[in-house]
């Protein structure tokens, strides 16, 4: 398991009370991530699969197995998931909800949306993605070719922010940039 520290990006002045670490592990059976998060405020409004969870307090795994395409798993602080696959931002397909339901998610904030908590909040988000979810790669996890990036965002929270593991060279926040993926 690797421990990663995410950094704030695209901020004129970094937010206080915003820290994210991710314990990341990949083997032939599953990919897992444990996010430990401190935020100045937390937003949780979405509860439908493949809804706009990136507007909530959201942790994200973007993963590629060297095929020229990638998966994005965007998970709200209460475990609501948006999952897609494709070559770039515009050419994406949502994963079927029956596939997404195979992903195990737990949050110390619970599973129910609560709106906005406008206070410093610490929580843990645990995500386990079994190999069966990688349907566009024949349900295989090829660790030798695994690249990606790990993100944290909250587009519409009282304290919007964008964090990444690996730097992305763009003028504005843009996580759909596989050219900046690195070995995980």
C-alpha positions in Angstrom: 0.0 0.0 0.0 1.3 3.4 -0.9 0.5 6.6 1.1 -0.1 9.6 -1.1 -0.5 13.3 -0.1 -2.7 15.5 -2.3 -1.8 19.1 -3.0 -4.0 22.1 -3.6 -3.9 23.4 -7.2 -5.4 26.3 -9.0 -5.7 28.4 -5.9 -4.5 32.0 -5.6 -4.3 31.3 -1.8 -4.4 27.8 -0.4 -7.4 27.0 1.9 -6.7 26.4 5.5 -7.9 23.3 7.1 -7.8 21.3 3.9 -5.7 18.1 3.9 -6.0 14.8 2.1 -4.0 11.6 2.2 -4.8 8.5 0.3 -3.7 4.9 1.1 -3.7 3.3 -2.3 -3.4 -0.4 -3.2 -3.8 -2.4 -6.4 -3.6 -6.1 -6.9 -5.1 -8.6 -9.4 -8.4 -8.7 -7.4 -9.2 -5.1 -6.5 -8.1 -1.5 -6.3 -8.6 0.1 -2.9 -8.2 3.6 -1.6 -8.6 5.0 1.9 -9.0 8.8 1.9 -8.4 10.6 5.1 -9.8 14.1 4.7 -10.0 17.3 6.6 -12.1 20.1 5.0 -13.1 23.6 6.1 -16.7 22.7 5.1 -18.4 19.7 3.6 -21.2 19.4 1.1 -23.3 16.2 0.4 -26.4 16.7 -1.7 -26.3 14.0 -4.4 -27.5 10.4 -3.8 -28.2 9.0 -7.3 -25.6 6.9 -9.1 -23.8 8.9 -11.9 -25.1 12.2 -10.6 -22.9 15.4 -10.3 -21.0 14.2 -7.2 -18.0 16.4 -8.1 -20.2 19.4 -7.0 -20.2 17.8 -3.5 -17.2 17.1 -1.4 -15.7 14.4 -3.7 -12.7 12.1 -3.9 -11.7 10.7 -7.2 -9.6 7.9 -8.8 -8.8 8.2 -12.5 -7.2 4.9 -13.6 -5.8 3.6 -16.9 -4.4 0.2 -17.9 -2.4 1.4 -20.9 -5.2 0.9 -23.4 -5.4 4.6 -24.4 -8.6 5.0 -22.3 -9.3 5.4 -18.6 -11.9 5.0 -15.9 -13.0 7.9 -13.6 -14.5 7.0 -10.3 -15.8 10.1 -8.5 -17.1 9.4 -5.0 -19.0 11.9 -2.8 -18.2 12.1 0.9 -21.3 10.0 1.6 -20.4 7.3 -1.0 -22.4 8.3 -4.0 -20.5 7.2 -7.2 -20.2 8.6 -10.7 -18.2 6.2 -12.9 -17.3 6.5 -16.6 -14.9 5.2 -19.1 -13.5 6.7 -22.3 -10.5 8.2 -24.1 -10.9 11.9 -23.0 -13.3 14.3 -21.4 -15.8 14.3 -24.3 -15.7 10.6 -25.3 -17.1 9.0 -22.1 -19.6 6.3 -21.3 -21.2 5.9 -17.9 -20.7 2.5 -16.3 -23.9 0.6 -15.8 -25.4 1.0 -12.3 -25.3 -2.8 -11.8 -21.5 -2.6 -12.3 -21.1 0.4 -10.1 -23.0 -1.3 -7.3 -20.2 -3.8 -7.0 -17.9 -1.1 -5.7 -17.8 -1.1 -1.9 -17.7 2.4 -0.3 -17.9 3.4 3.4 -17.7 6.8 4.9 -17.5 7.9 8.5 -20.0 10.6 7.5 -22.6 7.9 6.8 -24.5 7.3 3.5 -27.3 10.0 3.6 -26.9 13.4 2.0 -26.9 16.1 4.7 -26.6 19.4 2.7 -23.8 21.6 4.0 -21.8 21.4 7.2 -20.1 24.8 7.4 -17.4 23.7 9.9 -14.1 21.9 9.9 -14.8 18.3 9.3 -12.6 15.2 9.5 -13.7 12.0 7.8 -12.5 8.8 6.2 -13.7 7.4 2.9 -12.9 3.8 2.0 -13.3 2.6 -1.6 -12.8 -1.0 -2.9 -13.2 -1.5 -6.7 -13.2 -5.2 -7.6 -11.7 -6.4 -10.9 -15.2 -7.1 -12.3 -15.9 -3.4 -12.5 -13.2 -2.9 -15.2 -15.5 -4.2 -17.9 -13.7 -2.4 -20.8 -10.5 -4.2 -19.9 -12.1 -7.7 -19.7 -12.4 -7.5 -15.9 -8.6 -7.5 -15.5 -6.3 -5.4 -13.3 -2.9 -5.1 -15.0 -0.8 -3.7 -12.2 2.3 -3.4 -14.5 0.6 -0.9 -16.8 -1.6 0.9 -14.1 -1.3 4.7 -14.3 -3.6 7.4 -13.2 -4.1 10.3 -10.8 -5.9 10.8 -7.5 -8.1 13.9 -6.9 -10.2 15.7 -4.3 -12.6 18.5 -5.2 -15.7 20.3 -4.1 -16.9 22.4 -7.0 -20.0 23.9 -5.4 -19.1 23.8 -1.7 -18.8 26.9 0.4 -15.0 26.3 0.1 -14.4 25.2 -3.5 -11.1 23.4 -4.0 -9.2 21.2 -6.4 -6.4 18.9 -5.2 -4.3 16.4 -7.1 -1.6 13.8 -6.5 0.2 14.5 -9.7 0.4 18.1 -11.1 -1.7 19.0 -14.1 -0.4 21.8 -16.3 -3.6 23.7 -17.2 -4.9 27.2 -16.6 -8.1 26.0 -14.9 -9.1 22.8 -13.1 -9.2 19.9 -15.5 -8.9 16.4 -14.1 -9.6 14.7 -17.5 -6.0 15.0 -18.6 -4.6 11.5 -19.0 -1.3 12.9 -20.4 -0.5 13.8 -16.8 -1.2 10.3 -15.4 1.7 8.6 -13.7 2.4 5.1 -12.4 0.5 4.4 -9.2 
